[in-house]
Amino acid sequence: MMSAVRHVAGLLGMSPETLRLWQRRYEVDAGVTTDAAAEIKRLQKEVSELRKANEILKAASIFFAKELDHPSTR
């Protein structure tokens, strides 16, 4: 990433540090810092896992409800 910043900064005729600071300010102004983006990604993964767990629990509850409605004779 730093080589890209250096390259673009050179094309724009500014120091890489200036460009990096502008990028940081943009992220803060946009409300998405690096830490916030990482937290969002972690939470999205957690939501996905919880949705899968809910689907499994729903399927299990349907299965067991059917078993209670129609108990097999053994």
C-alpha distances in whole Angstrom, upper triangle without the diagonal:
4,5,5,6,9,10,11,12,14,15,17,18,17,15,11,13,15,12,10,14,15,12,14,17,16,16,19,21,20,21,18,16,14,17,19,17,17,21,21,20,22,25,25,25,28,30,29,31,34,35,35,37,39,40,41,43,45,46,47,49,51,52,53,55,56,58,60,61,62,63,64,67,67
4,5,5,6,8,10,10,12,14,15,16,14,12,8,10,12,11,9,13,14,12,13,17,17,17,19,21,21,22,20,17,15,18,21,19,19,23,24,23,25,28,28,28,31,33,33,34,37,38,38,40,42,43,45,47,48,49,51,53,54,55,57,58,60,61,63,64,66,66,67,71,70
4,5,5,6,9,10,10,12,14,15,14,12,9,12,14,12,12,15,16,15,16,20,19,19,22,24,24,25,22,21,19,22,24,22,22,26,27,25,28,31,30,30,33,35,35,36,39,40,40,43,45,45,46,49,50,51,52,55,56,57,59,60,62,63,65,66,68,68,69,72,72
4,5,5,6,8,10,11,12,14,13,12,9,12,14,11,11,14,14,13,15,18,17,17,20,22,21,23,20,19,18,21,23,20,21,25,25,24,27,29,29,29,32,34,33,35,38,38,39,41,43,44,45,47,48,49,51,53,54,55,57,59,60,62,63,65,66,67,68,71,71
4,5,5,6,8,10,10,12,10,9,6,9,10,7,7,11,11,10,12,15,15,15,18,19,19,21,19,17,16,20,21,20,21,24,25,24,27,29,29,30,33,34,34,36,38,39,40,42,44,45,46,48,49,50,52,54,55,57,58,60,61,63,64,66,67,68,69,72,72
4,6,5,6,9,10,10,9,8,5,9,10,9,9,13,13,13,15,18,18,19,21,23,23,25,23,21,20,23,25,23,24,28,28,28,30,33,32,33,36,37,37,39,42,43,43,46,47,48,50,52,53,54,56,57,59,60,62,63,65,66,68,69,71,71,72,76,75
4,5,5,6,9,10,10,10,8,12,13,11,12,15,15,14,17,20,19,20,23,24,24,26,24,23,22,25,27,25,26,29,30,29,31,34,33,34,37,38,38,40,43,43,44,46,48,48,50,52,53,54,56,58,59,60,62,64,65,66,68,70,71,72,73,76,76
4,5,5,6,9,9,9,8,11,11,8,10,13,13,12,15,17,16,18,21,21,21,24,22,21,20,24,25,23,25,28,28,28,31,33,32,33,36,37,37,39,42,42,43,45,47,47,49,51,52,53,55,57,58,59,61,63,64,66,67,68,70,71,72,75,75
4,5,5,6,5,6,5,9,8,6,9,11,11,12,14,16,16,18,20,21,21,24,22,21,21,24,26,24,26,29,29,29,32,34,34,35,38,39,39,41,43,44,45,47,49,49,51,53,54,55,57,59,60,62,63,65,66,68,69,71,72,73,74,78,78
4,5,5,6,7,8,11,11,10,12,15,15,15,18,20,20,21,24,25,25,27,26,25,24,28,29,28,29,33,33,32,35,37,37,38,41,42,42,44,46,47,48,50,52,52,54,56,57,58,60,62,63,64,66,68,69,71,72,74,75,76,77,80,80
4,6,8,10,10,14,13,11,14,17,15,16,19,20,20,22,24,25,25,27,26,25,25,29,30,28,30,33,33,32,35,37,37,38,41,42,42,44,46,47,48,50,52,52,54,56,57,58,60,62,63,64,66,67,69,70,72,73,75,76,77,80,80
4,6,9,10,12,11,9,13,14,13,14,17,18,17,20,22,22,23,25,25,24,24,28,29,27,29,32,32,32,35,37,36,38,41,41,42,44,46,46,48,50,51,52,54,56,57,58,60,62,62,64,66,67,69,70,72,73,75,76,77,81,81
4,7,9,12,10,10,14,15,14,16,19,19,19,22,24,24,25,28,27,26,26,30,31,30,32,34,34,35,37,39,39,40,43,44,44,47,49,49,50,53,54,55,57,59,60,61,63,64,65,67,69,70,72,73,75,76,78,79,80,83,83
4,7,8,7,7,11,12,11,13,16,16,17,19,21,21,23,25,24,23,23,27,28,27,29,32,32,33,35,37,37,39,41,42,43,45,47,47,49,51,52,53,55,57,58,59,61,63,64,65,67,68,70,72,73,74,76,77,78,82,82
4,5,5,7,9,10,11,13,15,16,17,19,20,21,23,25,24,22,22,25,27,26,28,30,31,31,34,36,36,37,40,41,42,44,46,46,48,50,51,52,54,56,57,58,60,62,63,64,66,67,69,71,72,73,75,76,77,81,80
4,5,5,6,9,10,11,12,14,15,17,18,20,21,22,21,19,19,22,24,23,24,27,28,28,30,32,33,34,36,38,38,40,42,43,44,46,48,49,50,52,54,55,57,58,60,61,63,64,66,67,69,70,72,72,74,77,77
4,5,5,6,9,10,10,12,14,15,16,18,20,21,20,17,17,20,22,22,23,26,27,27,29,31,32,33,35,37,38,40,41,43,44,46,47,49,50,52,53,55,56,58,59,61,62,63,65,67,68,70,71,72,73,77,77
4,5,5,6,9,10,11,12,14,15,16,18,20,19,17,18,21,22,22,24,27,27,28,30,32,33,34,36,37,38,40,42,43,45,47,48,49,51,52,54,55,57,58,60,61,63,64,66,67,69,70,72,73,74,78,78
4,5,5,6,9,10,11,12,14,15,16,18,17,16,16,20,21,20,22,25,25,26,28,30,30,32,34,35,36,38,40,41,42,44,45,46,48,50,51,53,54,56,57,59,60,61,63,65,66,67,69,70,72,75,75
4,5,5,6,9,10,11,12,14,15,17,15,13,13,16,18,17,19,22,22,23,25,27,28,29,31,32,33,35,37,38,40,41,43,44,46,47,49,50,52,53,55,56,58,59,61,62,64,65,67,68,69,72,72
4,5,5,6,9,10,11,12,14,15,15,13,13,16,18,18,20,22,23,24,26,27,28,30,32,33,34,36,38,39,41,42,43,45,47,48,49,51,53,54,55,57,58,59,61,63,64,66,68,68,70,73,73
4,5,5,6,9,10,10,12,14,14,13,14,17,18,18,20,22,22,24,26,27,28,30,32,33,34,36,38,38,40,42,43,44,46,48,49,51,52,53,55,57,58,59,61,63,64,65,67,68,70,73,73
4,5,5,6,9,10,10,12,11,10,11,15,15,14,17,19,19,20,23,24,24,26,29,29,30,33,34,35,37,39,40,41,43,44,45,47,49,50,51,53,55,56,58,59,60,62,64,65,66,70,70
4,5,5,6,9,10,11,10,8,9,12,13,13,15,17,18,19,21,23,23,25,27,28,29,31,33,34,36,37,38,40,42,43,44,46,48,49,50,52,54,54,57,58,59,61,63,64,65,69,69
4,5,5,6,8,10,10,9,12,14,14,15,17,19,19,21,23,24,25,27,29,29,31,33,34,35,37,39,40,41,44,44,45,48,49,50,52,54,55,56,58,60,60,62,64,65,67,70,70
4,5,5,6,8,9,9,11,14,14,14,17,18,18,19,22,23,23,26,27,28,29,32,33,33,35,37,38,39,42,43,43,46,47,48,50,52,53,54,56,58,59,60,62,63,65,68,69
4,6,5,6,5,5,8,11,10,10,13,14,14,16,18,19,20,22,24,24,26,28,29,30,32,34,35,36,38,39,40,42,44,45,46,48,50,50,53,54,55,57,59,60,61,65,65
4,5,5,6,6,9,11,10,11,14,15,15,17,19,20,21,23,25,25,27,29,30,31,33,35,35,37,39,40,41,43,45,45,47,49,50,51,53,55,56,57,59,60,62,66,66
4,5,8,9,12,14,12,14,17,17,17,19,22,22,22,25,26,26,28,31,31,32,35,36,36,38,41,41,42,44,46,46,48,50,52,52,54,56,57,58,60,61,63,67,68
4,6,8,11,13,11,11,15,15,14,17,19,19,19,22,24,24,25,28,29,29,31,33,33,35,38,38,39,41,43,44,45,47,49,49,51,53,54,55,57,58,60,64,65
4,6,10,11,8,9,13,13,12,15,17,16,17,20,21,21,23,26,26,27,30,31,31,33,35,36,37,39,41,41,43,45,46,47,49,51,51,53,55,56,58,62,62
4,7,8,6,6,9,10,9,12,14,14,15,18,19,19,21,23,24,25,27,29,30,31,34,34,35,37,39,40,41,44,45,45,48,49,50,51,54,55,57,60,60
4,5,5,6,9,10,10,12,14,15,16,18,20,21,22,24,25,27,29,30,31,33,35,36,37,39,41,41,43,45,46,47,49,51,52,53,55,56,58,61,62
4,5,5,6,9,10,11,12,14,15,17,18,20,21,23,24,26,27,29,30,32,34,35,36,38,39,41,42,44,45,46,49,50,51,53,54,55,57,60,60
4,5,5,6,9,10,11,12,14,16,16,18,20,21,22,24,26,27,28,30,32,33,34,36,37,39,41,42,43,44,47,48,49,51,53,53,55,58,58
4,5,5,6,9,10,10,12,14,15,16,18,20,21,22,24,25,26,29,30,31,32,35,36,37,39,40,41,42,45,46,47,49,51,51,53,57,57
4,5,5,6,9,10,11,12,14,15,17,19,20,21,23,24,26,27,29,30,31,33,35,36,38,39,41,42,44,45,46,48,50,51,52,56,56
4,5,5,6,9,10,11,12,14,16,17,18,20,22,23,24,26,28,29,30,32,33,35,37,38,39,40,43,44,45,47,49,49,51,54,54
4,5,5,6,9,10,10,12,14,15,16,18,20,21,22,24,26,27,28,30,31,32,34,36,37,38,41,42,43,44,46,47,49,52,52
4,5,5,6,9,10,10,12,14,15,16,18,20,21,23,24,25,27,29,30,31,33,35,36,37,39,41,41,43,45,46,48,51,51
4,5,5,6,9,10,11,13,14,15,17,19,20,21,23,25,26,28,29,30,32,34,35,36,38,40,41,42,44,45,46,50,50
4,5,5,6,9,10,11,12,14,16,17,18,20,21,23,24,26,27,29,31,32,33,34,37,38,39,41,42,43,44,48,48
4,5,5,6,9,10,10,12,14,15,16,18,20,21,22,24,25,26,28,30,31,32,34,36,37,38,40,41,43,46,46
4,5,5,6,9,10,11,13,14,15,17,19,20,21,23,24,26,27,29,30,31,33,35,36,37,39,40,42,45,46
4,5,5,6,9,10,11,12,14,16,17,19,20,22,23,24,26,27,29,30,32,33,35,36,38,39,40,43,44
4,5,5,6,9,10,11,12,14,15,16,18,20,21,22,24,26,27,28,30,31,33,34,36,37,38,42,42
4,5,5,6,9,10,10,12,14,15,16,18,20,21,22,24,25,26,29,30,31,33,35,35,37,41,41
4,5,5,6,9,10,11,13,14,15,17,19,20,21,23,25,26,28,29,30,32,34,34,36,39,40
4,5,5,6,9,10,11,12,14,16,17,18,20,21,23,24,26,27,29,30,32,32,34,37,37
4,5,5,6,9,10,10,12,14,15,16,18,20,21,22,24,26,27,28,30,31,33,36,36
4,5,5,6,9,10,10,12,14,15,17,18,20,21,23,24,26,27,29,30,32,35,36
4,5,5,6,9,10,11,12,14,16,17,19,20,22,23,25,26,27,28,30,33,33
4,5,5,6,9,10,11,12,14,15,16,18,20,21,22,24,26,26,28,31,31
4,5,5,6,9,10,10,12,14,15,16,18,20,21,22,24,25,27,31,31
4,5,5,6,9,10,11,12,14,15,17,19,20,21,23,24,26,29,30
4,5,5,6,9,10,11,12,14,16,17,18,20,21,22,23,27,27
4,5,5,6,9,10,10,12,14,15,16,18,20,20,22,26,26
4,5,5,6,9,10,10,12,14,15,16,18,20,22,25,26
4,6,5,6,9,10,11,13,14,15,17,18,19,23,24
4,5,5,6,8,10,11,12,14,15,16,17,21,22
4,5,5,6,9,10,10,12,14,15,17,21,22
4,6,5,6,9,10,11,12,14,16,20,21
4,6,5,6,9,10,11,12,13,17,18
4,5,5,6,9,10,10,12,16,17
4,5,5,6,9,10,13,16,18
4,5,5,6,8,11,14,16
4,5,5,5,8,11,13
4,6,6,9,12,14
4,6,10,13,15
4,6,9,12
4,7,9
4,6
4
